[in-house]
Amino acid sequence: MIAINKVSKRYTQRKGSTYTALDEVSLTIQKGEFVSIVGPSGCGKSTLLNLIAGFEQASSGSIAVNGQKLTGPGADRIVVFQEHGLFPWLTVLDNVAFGLKQKGLAKKARYDLALEQIKAVHLSKFVDRYPHELSGGMKQRVAIARALVMDPDILLMDEPFAALDEQTRIILLKDLEEIWLKTGKTILFITHNIREAVMLSDRVLVMATQPGKIKKEFAVQAARPHEMGDPLIHALENKIMEALTDELEKVVREELGYEYSLKKNAISTSSADHMGVGI
């Protein structure tokens, strides 16, 4: 379980002023739960994930995993980033097995475990390929397999599908849901894509911006596996888009001026595929 209690994160800017990225965020994620966070750019989504990963320290408040206060990164939490970060000189098999090699596992043991996860992401035919021989979607599958082979309790995913085309994204969404259903991992998923969040999650959290905080929470009550054609999915997408409109308007006004209004300037909420639609 991840317990976040009144966590704030402040940064000191060049001229000495302080910028508050997160303001007293409190959140509990249960063991085995899939939770997504959506919100406009700059609302603190990735900052919160980095705090849970242990890459940064909170300015105030506390974060605990399974009752233990976090003091830094740990093997119980692994991050999958938007950039796959594969080693170009290693094959798929060796990329996935790399972390196990660092742990000192014998070659056969680490390859057996790596092959198991490669099969789980449907890349068994590509074990001897190098990253430059793979598509973007395949590279991200390798990154997911590399994380899973370490058997973390918690998988932290920071917009892992953002750079992929829509068809590849849909396929990976179904694959990730299948992996989660089989493994029961706790997953925190950061995304700008509302449909992505709803299709994957048990709960979707909407973040407010300036400063970042949890604005609203939505339970995804559709049956698993989630189906895009489910009316409950579409209805929830629109509710989340409605909750985000005010936050998006803050960001747009900051960039385009206070005379701009999303409510007057047609923003499409019919598909709710991405928060940038209609801006």
C-alpha positions, 0 to 999 in steps of 0.5 A: 500500500502507498500512503501519501499524507499531506505531501507538498513539494516546493522549488526555489526559482532563480530569483529566490522566489518559491514555486509550489508544485504540489500542495498537501496532497493526500492519497492512498493506493491499495495493494494490487490497485491500478490508479491513473492520474490525469491533469494539465501539463505542469500540475505536478503529476510527474513530480508526485511519481518521482517522490513515490519513486524516491528520486526526489524528497518532499518539502513537507508531509510523508510517503510510506510504502507498506508502512515504511517511510520512504527515504529513497529509491528501492527495488520494490518500486520500478519506473517505466518512462516515456522514453524506453531507455534501452541499451542499443548495444544489447539484444532484447533478451540482454536488455530485459535480463540486465537488471538481473545480471546486476543482482548477480543471478546466474546466466541461465536463471536470468535468461529463463526469467527474462524469456518469461517476461518477453513472452508476456509482452508478446516478443518471443520472436524478437529476443535476438533483435537490437533496439534499432530493429524494433518499432516504438511499440516493441521498444516500450514492450521491452521496457515493460518486460525489463521492469516486470522481470525485477518483480517489483511490488509497485510499477510506476508508469510516467506517460509510457505510451505518449509517443506511440501512434493510436493503434499501437497504444490501443494494443499496448493498453490491452496488453498492460491490462492483461499483465496487471490482471495476471500479476496483481501488481500495484500500478500508478499510471501518469497520463494526459490521455483520458481514454487511456486512464479509464480503460486501464484503471480502477480509479482515475484521479484528476489533478488541479494545477497552480498549485498541484493537488487532487481535485476529484476522484472517479471510480471505474465501475465497468466490468473487467476487462474494460471495453471501449464500446462500454457506455460506462466507459464513454460516460466516465470519459466525459465526466472526467473531461468536464472536471478538467475543463477549469484546470485546462482553462487556467493553463490556456489563459496563462499562455493566451491571455485572460480573454480566452475561454475554453467554454466559448472556444469549441473544445470537443468532449465527444471522444475525450481521447486527449486533453489537448483536443479542441485547444 
